[in-house]
């Protein structure tokens, strides 16, 4: 009798851990995922997944602006380059940990494309829409406070827009949930895979935040010291003789 009871308990616990089992436990509010994880777990995972994508987007956008400004590209070409690099870095930050665990490169890329595309697309749409609304932000160069003020605002809006998207996907075992199970896997890599760095999301966020504060500081200092007449609207591009 005791043994039967133990077996039933094990079967029940196993069913709760099954990928599609969250629907059967939603109603009682006791499941590990889905509606039952309403409080901490699901929200924490959604926030982590959103920040993870956001860091890649931020790196790509800033790098795109640096390249576009340096190469003298038009605003539309620079924006297109920034969006492309945002997707590239967003995918890369999700793919590298999977490859490090020993997953095949093609399999890792295919998994990340399915898991992260909607989240990154949402971020990029909202981010660029907000930058377009902020007066002068789309025309601002790197040495312009408007850019460094507008970027954190647009990224915050992008986070708020993508968070419910990631939460919705996680609730249904999609999105970041597809890659999450592999992140804690035992590393079975060898050769060059061993040297793939493990970059915690919190570290990336801190570095990007510090970079943006530094950019804002430099741009303000440049305006105060380099253009006493106040005509610094195009200071991110070519200075007037």
Residue pairs with C-beta under 8 A, 6 or more apart in sequence:
15 21
15 24
16 25
16 31
16 32
17 32
19 173
20 173
21 31
21 33
22 31
22 32
22 33
22 34
22 35
22 36
22 171
22 173
23 34
24 31
25 31
25 32
25 34
25 36
26 34
26 35
26 36
28 36
29 35
29 36
29 38
30 36
31 37
32 41
33 41
33 42
33 170
33 171
33 173
34 42
34 171
34 172
35 171
42 167
42 170
42 171
43 167
45 170
45 176
45 177
45 180
46 163
46 164
46 166
46 167
46 170
46 176
47 163
48 176
48 201
49 119
49 166
49 170
49 175
49 176
49 180
50 119
50 159
50 162
50 163
50 166
51 159
51 201
51 205
52 93
52 94
52 176
52 201
53 90
53 93
53 94
53 116
53 119
53 120
53 123
53 162
53 166
54 123
54 155
54 158
54 159
54 162
54 205
55 93
55 201
55 204
55 205
55 208
56 86
56 89
56 90
56 91
56 92
56 93
56 94
56 120
57 86
57 89
57 90
57 120
57 123
57 124
57 127
57 155
57 158
58 86
58 151
58 155
58 208
59 85
59 86
59 89
59 208
60 82
60 83
60 84
60 85
60 86
60 87
60 88
60 89
60 90
61 82
61 83
61 85
61 86
61 127
61 151
62 151
62 211
63 82
63 85
63 89
64 78
64 79
64 81
64 82
64 83
64 84
64 85
64 86
65 78
65 82
65 141
65 142
65 147
66 142
67 73
67 78
67 81
68 77
68 78
68 81
68 82
69 78
69 141
69 142
69 236
69 237
73 81
75 138
75 139
79 128
79 138
83 124
83 128
86 120
86 123
86 124
87 120
87 124
90 116
90 120
91 109
91 112
91 113
91 116
91 120
93 199
93 204
94 112
94 115
94 116
94 179
95 105
95 108
95 109
95 112
96 196
96 197
97 179
97 182
97 183
97 196
97 198
98 107
98 108
98 111
98 112
98 179
98 182
98 183
99 105
99 108
99 189
99 193
99 196
100 187
100 189
100 193
100 194
100 196
100 198
101 182
101 183
101 185
101 186
101 187
101 188
101 189
102 185
102 187
102 188
102 189
102 193
103 111
103 182
111 178
111 179
111 182
112 179
114 178
115 174
115 175
115 176
115 177
115 178
115 179
116 175
116 176
116 179
118 165
118 169
118 175
119 162
119 165
119 166
119 169
119 175
119 176
122 158
122 161
122 162
122 165
123 158
123 159
123 161
123 162
124 158
125 161
126 154
126 157
126 158
126 161
126 162
127 154
127 155
127 157
127 158
128 154
130 150
130 153
130 154
130 157
130 158
131 137
131 138
131 150
131 151
131 154
132 138
134 146
134 149
134 150
134 153
134 154
135 146
136 146
136 233
137 146
137 147
137 150
137 154
139 234
140 146
140 147
140 150
140 236
141 147
141 234
141 235
141 236
141 237
142 215
142 219
142 236
143 218
143 219
143 222
143 235
143 236
144 219
144 232
144 233
144 235
144 236
145 216
145 219
145 220
145 223
147 215
147 219
147 236
148 212
148 215
148 216
148 219
149 216
151 212
152 212
165 175
166 175
166 176
168 175
169 175
169 176
169 177
170 176
170 177
187 194
189 196
219 235
222 232
222 235
223 232
223 235
226 232
226 235
226 239
227 235
231 240
234 240
